[in-house]
């Protein structure tokens, strides 16, 4: 019985493995590029109001006036002090 190494078979297997590896690497690179573009667009859209000069505090709509307090405070010390 003669044992020989099928060198052509080894080359074929290595070629298929390299092709699969390149395809997976290309898919990963494409996905990372896509996800970073989406994240960048989300970042830009979130930062646009701050760049446009919008204040950090929300302002009440102009048609609504601030309401007076429901109950006024009678004394400065609302709670009794504990020793």
Secondary structure, DSSP 8 states (H G I E B T S, - for coil): ------HHHHHHHHHHHHHHHHHHHHHHHHHHHHHHHHHHHHHHHHHHHHHTT--SS----TT------SS--SSS--S----
